[in-house]
């Protein structure tokens, strides 16, 4: 996946988390309102985007000048939670943090309850996060060469997990299998949390996941890193080589995360939300936290975010067609 530009239904609630940031002394963001800002995460607790949002929650509260409540509303590859944002009042009090999946979904789902490009207000593509291919340590493979040899020796005898059909995690796994010329059975989960839990337990042997979501498990030895999926090593894990440098030079994919609002937001509200988000994520304390996780922070403008959404949607549509991933 490219580096961040710029000039970078299901009814069951699978996970819920809230985090209320401290009030700042400045006036409330939405003038005359004592309501908190809802930050909807259309993914499960424990995922990479979840870790990012929670690391920035206090700074977001300060930047907005009012409480920020983070809510995990996972399901249907992010559609469930994003639907809440799409239907919200366009007053800047309900926002969402989405990832690559937001622009992948139109290509993998036959029907969408909203237009992923037209029914949201792009605020900013905030940054990028590294993805890493990991395995259960009982699997006798410590690098790409050994893993490929294992998969070639026993075609489709092993499983690889994803956070759901058609997600960036799924596509990253498919891309690895195609690039390496090997096969494994795909096991989709409803979110990153349960996927990681089962990889640790050995229910599935391998999977691609956001580095921040598994760093503690890599340090403890509960999971083993095979290689980073992006084009370069991560400062947060410099000892983990990329997959590309291990013999698959054309393999490169990374995650990105962006803030969106409901459709038809007023330009002034869009700008105020953008400025608050940019201030929070470029603050010293959040940059330090993001650096430790390996995330690259470089907020785009709303206009750049809209353009990036369109280009990424077109890119993933081609990948999805090649992988033949179609969901009801």
C-alpha positions as a printed Julia matrix, in Angstrom:
328×3 Matrix{Float64}:
   0.0     0.0    0.0
   1.2     3.49  -0.67
   2.46    5.7    2.05
  -0.05    8.26   3.19
  -0.48   11.04   0.71
  -0.37   14.31   0.92
   1.99   16.67  -1.01
  -0.84   10.41   2.76
 -25.37   -6.34   9.6
 -24.98   -7.51  12.26
 -27.16   -6.55  15.23
 -25.0    -8.11  17.89
 -22.66   -5.69  19.58
 -19.38   -7.58  19.67
 -17.41   -5.18  21.74
 -17.9    -1.94  23.56
 -15.47    0.49  25.05
 -15.72    4.03  26.24
 -13.12    6.53  27.17
 -14.0    10.02  28.29
 -11.28   12.59  27.87
 -10.74   15.39  30.32
 -12.38   18.74  29.7
 -10.14   21.53  28.56
 -10.51   25.09  29.72
 -11.35   26.34  26.21
 -14.97   26.84  25.05
 -16.96   23.79  23.94
 -16.43   22.83  20.31
 -20.14   22.87  19.45
 -21.17   26.23  20.76
 -23.93   26.09  23.31
 -23.76   22.3   23.57
 -22.78   20.3   26.64
 -23.0    17.02  24.72
 -19.86   14.93  24.33
 -18.3    14.25  20.94
 -19.04   10.64  19.95
 -16.13    8.95  18.2
 -17.52    5.83  16.54
 -15.01    3.05  15.81
 -16.65    0.57  13.41
 -14.24   -2.13  14.57
 -13.79   -4.29  17.65
 -11.89   -3.37  20.79
  -8.27   -4.44  20.62
  -7.78   -3.62  16.95
  -5.09   -1.31  15.6
  -7.48    1.6   14.99
  -8.92    1.11  18.48
  -5.44    1.44  19.99
  -4.82    4.58  17.95
  -8.05    6.29  18.98
  -7.61    5.5   22.65
  -4.03    6.74  22.66
  -5.32   10.08  21.33
  -8.51   10.29  23.42
  -7.28   12.74  26.08
  -5.67   15.01  23.48
  -8.88   14.92  21.43
 -10.87   16.0   24.49
  -8.52   18.93  25.01
  -8.63   19.92  21.35
 -12.41   19.78  21.17
 -12.84   21.45  24.54
 -15.44   18.92  25.66
 -15.64   15.21  26.52
 -14.89   12.67  23.8
 -16.62    9.3   24.13
 -15.15    6.44  22.09
 -17.59    3.69  21.09
 -16.76    0.39  19.4
 -19.58   -0.61  17.05
 -18.16   -3.47  14.94
 -19.91   -5.62  12.37
 -20.17   -6.24   8.62
 -16.64   -5.08   7.88
 -17.23   -1.69   9.46
 -20.6    -1.01   7.84
 -22.57   -1.28  11.1
 -20.66    1.43  12.93
 -20.27    3.7    9.93
 -24.04    3.55   9.38
 -24.44    5.28  12.74
 -22.16    8.1   11.6
 -23.96    8.41   8.25
 -27.35    8.79   9.97
 -26.14   11.27  12.62
 -26.88   14.99  12.65
 -24.19   16.91  10.71
 -23.24   19.04  13.71
 -19.75   17.68  14.34
 -20.8    15.84  17.51
 -20.73   12.39  15.89
 -17.59   11.35  14.08
 -16.05    8.1   12.93
 -12.54    6.75  12.57
 -12.31    4.38   9.61
  -9.6     2.42   7.87
  -8.97    0.95   4.41
 -12.07   -1.19   4.86
 -14.3     1.84   4.38
 -13.36    2.15   0.7
 -12.99   -1.63   0.18
 -16.58   -2.43   1.19
 -18.29   -1.09  -1.95
 -16.27   -3.58  -4.0
 -16.96   -6.64  -1.82
 -20.6    -6.14  -0.83
 -23.34   -6.51  -3.42
 -25.48   -4.03  -1.5
 -24.43   -1.16   0.73
 -26.77    0.79   3.02
 -24.9     3.98   2.16
 -22.5     5.43  -0.4
 -19.03    5.11   1.13
 -17.81    8.13  -0.81
 -20.92   10.27  -1.17
 -22.65    9.73   2.19
 -19.79   10.77   4.47
 -17.81   13.95   4.98
 -14.06   13.21   4.83
 -12.27   15.17   7.57
  -8.69   13.91   7.38
  -6.6    10.86   6.53
  -4.68   11.05   9.78
  -1.89    8.56   9.17
  -0.7     5.05   8.39
  -0.13    1.99  10.54
   2.16   -0.97   9.81
   0.73   -4.43   9.23
   2.64   -7.56  10.17
   2.32  -11.24   9.23
   2.39  -13.3   12.42
   2.19  -17.0   13.24
   1.54  -19.13  16.27
   5.0   -19.97  17.68
   4.29  -23.7   17.41
   4.38  -23.35  13.63
   7.9   -24.38  12.5
   8.57  -21.25  10.47
  10.57  -18.21  11.56
  10.78  -16.26   8.32
   9.14  -15.91   4.9
  11.32  -18.55   3.25
  10.48  -21.17   5.88
   6.78  -20.29   5.87
   6.53  -20.5    2.09
   8.33  -23.85   2.1
   5.93  -25.15   4.76
   2.86  -24.02   2.82
   4.17  -25.46  -0.45
   4.9   -28.82   1.18
   1.36  -29.1    2.52
  -1.0   -27.06   0.28
  -4.16  -25.84   2.01
  -3.27  -27.76   5.2
  -2.91  -24.55   7.2
  -5.29  -21.74   8.08
  -4.86  -17.98   7.98
  -7.12  -15.68   9.94
  -8.59  -12.31   9.09
 -10.76   -9.76  10.86
 -13.55  -10.43   8.36
 -14.28  -11.25   4.73
 -13.2    -8.49   2.4
 -11.28   -6.5    5.0
  -7.81   -5.1    4.4
  -6.52   -7.86   6.7
  -8.16  -10.47   4.46
  -6.86   -8.88   1.26
  -3.36   -8.57   2.72
  -3.4   -12.31   3.42
  -4.7   -13.1   -0.06
  -2.01  -10.9   -1.58
   0.68  -12.79   0.34
  -0.61  -16.18  -0.82
  -0.74  -14.99  -4.42
   2.68  -13.36  -4.37
   4.28  -16.43  -2.75
   2.41  -18.89  -4.97
   0.99  -20.83  -2.01
  -2.43  -21.68  -0.61
  -4.0   -21.72   2.85
  -7.58  -21.81   4.11
  -9.09  -18.44   5.01
 -10.83  -18.25   8.41
 -12.73  -14.95   8.84
 -13.46  -13.53  12.29
 -15.7   -10.73  13.5
 -12.91   -8.35  14.41
  -9.23   -8.35  15.25
  -9.62   -9.2   18.95
 -11.09  -12.7   18.53
  -8.78  -13.35  15.58
  -5.68  -12.63  17.68
  -7.04  -14.68  20.6
  -7.43  -17.75  18.4
  -4.0   -17.3   16.8
  -2.46  -17.27  20.28
  -4.46  -20.38  21.21
  -3.36  -22.15  18.02
  -6.85  -22.45  16.55
  -5.47  -20.78  13.41
  -1.83  -20.76  12.44
  -1.24  -17.32  10.93
  -2.65  -13.97   9.89
  -1.9   -10.37   9.02
  -2.68   -7.84  11.75
  -1.86   -4.26  12.69
   1.48   -4.11  14.52
   0.16   -2.04  17.47
  -2.49   -4.69  18.16
   0.07   -7.5   18.62
   3.24   -5.83  19.91
   2.7    -7.11  23.49
   2.14  -10.64  22.18
   5.28  -10.47  20.06
   7.32   -9.34  23.05
   5.88  -12.08  25.28
   6.41  -14.78  22.67
   2.72  -15.6   22.37
   3.0   -14.83  18.65
   5.95  -14.75  16.25
   6.47  -12.11  13.57
   7.32  -13.4   10.1
   7.62  -10.01   8.43
   6.26   -6.49   8.12
   3.9    -5.99   5.21
   4.82   -2.42   4.34
   7.56   -1.06   2.09
   9.95   -0.3    4.96
  10.8    -1.45   8.45
   9.03    0.2   11.37
  10.91    2.31  13.94
   8.69    0.66  16.55
  10.01   -2.8   15.6
  13.28   -2.31  13.69
  14.31   -5.95  14.13
  11.35   -7.24  12.11
  12.32   -7.38   8.42
   9.81   -6.61   5.71
   8.28   -9.38   3.62
   9.65   -7.63   0.54
  13.25   -7.86   1.72
  12.75  -11.58   2.43
  12.21  -12.55  -1.19
   8.8   -11.15  -2.17
   9.82   -7.72  -3.51
   6.41   -6.86  -4.97
   4.54   -7.34  -1.7
   3.7    -4.08   0.08
   0.56   -3.15   1.99
  -0.09   -0.98   5.03
  -3.12    0.31   6.86
  -4.38    3.88   7.04
  -6.85    5.54   9.33
  -9.08    8.53   8.74
 -11.7    10.65  10.47
 -15.09   11.12   8.83
 -18.3    12.92   9.69
 -21.93   12.63   8.58
 -22.92   13.93   5.15
 -23.84   17.57   4.58
 -21.64   19.06   7.29
 -21.2    22.8    7.01
 -17.79   23.93   5.81
 -17.12   25.79   9.06
 -17.87   22.67  11.11
 -15.67   20.54   8.86
 -12.79   22.93   9.35
 -13.23   23.11  13.12
 -13.32   19.32  13.41
 -10.3    19.0   11.13
  -8.32   21.54  13.15
  -9.16   19.78  16.43
  -8.22   16.36  15.06
  -4.97   17.66  13.56
  -4.06   19.45  16.8
  -4.67   16.32  18.87
  -2.72   13.93  16.65
   0.23   16.26  16.17
   0.51   17.06  19.88
   3.73   15.94  21.53
   2.12   13.31  23.75
   0.16   11.67  20.92
   3.12   11.74  18.54
   5.19    9.96  21.19
   2.5     7.3   21.61
   2.12    6.91  17.84
   5.89    6.6   17.38
   5.98    3.78  19.93
   3.22    1.99  18.04
   4.98    2.56  14.73
   2.27    4.75  13.26
   3.07    7.56  10.83
   1.08   10.72  11.57
   0.59   13.21   8.75
  -2.97   14.6    8.71
  -4.37   15.58   5.34
  -6.83   18.35   4.56
 -10.51   17.45   4.0
 -10.01   17.93   0.26
  -6.97   15.65   0.21
  -8.87   13.05   2.22
 -11.75   13.04  -0.28
  -9.33   12.59  -3.17
  -7.46    9.82  -1.36
 -10.72    7.96  -0.64
 -11.56    8.0   -4.37
  -8.13    6.77  -5.48
  -8.01    4.02  -2.85
 -11.55    2.86  -3.71
 -10.52    2.41  -7.33
  -7.32    0.57  -6.37
  -9.07   -1.87  -4.05
 -11.89   -2.52  -6.52
  -9.28   -3.96  -8.88
  -7.73   -6.09  -6.09
 -11.11   -7.42  -4.94
 -12.05   -8.4   -8.49
  -8.76  -10.25  -8.87
  -9.29  -12.08  -5.55
 -12.93  -12.79  -6.46
 -14.26  -11.66  -3.07
 -18.0   -10.93  -3.18
 -20.29  -10.78  -0.14
 -24.05  -10.54   0.16
